[in-house]
């Protein structure tokens, strides 16, 4: 196998709007630098056999922007666009590239695109003989199931101050699994190339009251791992739509250090136990359609009433969204509710483990369904990759209600369709992988 990894500083040089929370104004400085990190993996020097995974310290990427970068990179390198993965870490303290909750940092985005293209080209152009290996572990302190049932029957989010005696308990479980892929140069020296790690979490230790650019806990964990393990460290987020950090505990630098250290301390021993080998690379890409959410007449009447009160303005919030945001969302979703939403996925396998992408925030339960039925020994969900379709709650959660079901963009049928098509793609890649000798 061949591999190469590189890292690029993408920290804004001036104020930009930040995404992930509803903020009142652009950034005011930098807490720590943010990066784009790329790992290229291939069976040979033929471009069509190369896969490039890019991890970016941003909240989300618009589907059209991700597609534009991937198509342009494909023309420049010969690597199929379907083999290029652009994944956001879902960092809530990075530039707003999609403008979900704030205006888009348009000027920054236009400066960023050619930099990411150059990063992809340099990484793909630096392929050299390599070895790789996987290990799996668990981290149980960072992520918490964030949907809590109150004793009056309504859903409370774990960042909402609420009397503990009135909380019955969480409505689900986290996925604590951490996957680590260690890539080293072939030969006696075995110099480190990359350490990729995958875990489902919500990088918003620094809340919406923060106006300093940061990579949040994944960025700091990468820094810690690079210092100890060498090479380029890349965090890929998982199916994290129903989990979060502790929303009421140390939302500051001490919390950032605590959570980052917990993740790094889980990944490092995994990396140490891996014995890399010459593993085959296989992958495939597909697209399928999911029905859009239908906004009811009652929801539209409610939204119109809210918009008359607010005039369409949205108030800044440290966490979550208010009725003002939901009302504007409902009116926009009503206009496109008859248009199916295209879901693109890429699956890349390295030996007996696979990574499969999804362009949004899958509920953890859906990710665990896919993992449990996957034909691979290890399977990692790469969320927020190659675009954004919002939250994908389970059908059960939609009946329960709450923040994510209220703000979803897809029909309740999405859960089963996504599991079905994800497993089809995983089985297809498993066949390709078996044919190559793994």
PyMOL commands that set and color helices and strands:
alter all, ss='L'
color gray80, all
select helices_A, chain A and resi 47-49+63-77+81-83+106-125+164-166+216-229+253-273+297-310+323-335+364-373+395-400+403-407+414-435
alter helices_A, ss='H'
color red, helices_A
select strands_A, chain A and resi 2-9+29-30+35-42+50-56+84-88+128-138+144-145+147-150+155-157+167-170+177-185+192-199+212-213+232-237+243-244+281-290+341-350+353-357+361-362+378-382+391-392
alter strands_A, ss='S'
color yellow, strands_A
deselect
rebuild
show_as cartoon
